[in-house]
């Protein structure tokens, strides 16, 4: 399945396509947590962030297969606390 990834301020601008797969024996990207970890690694982004779909936060244990559809736009959002990114 392919997804669109986009950051929002205060993170640096990024718009990219990402292809996700459950991988061999289901050991690939299966949960929102797996997706978040892959985005952090692949794009070298800070890990104190959340993922959103249509303005709603995606929670870590949920299955990608049950929540996401091909071409969905996933926003990678950082939160600001006391003037700094957390």
Secondary structure, DSSP 8 states (H G I E B T S, - for coil): -EEEEEE-TTS---EEEEE----GGG-SS-BHHHHHHHHHHHHT--SSEEEEETTEEE-TTSBHHHH--TT-EEEEEE-EETTEE-
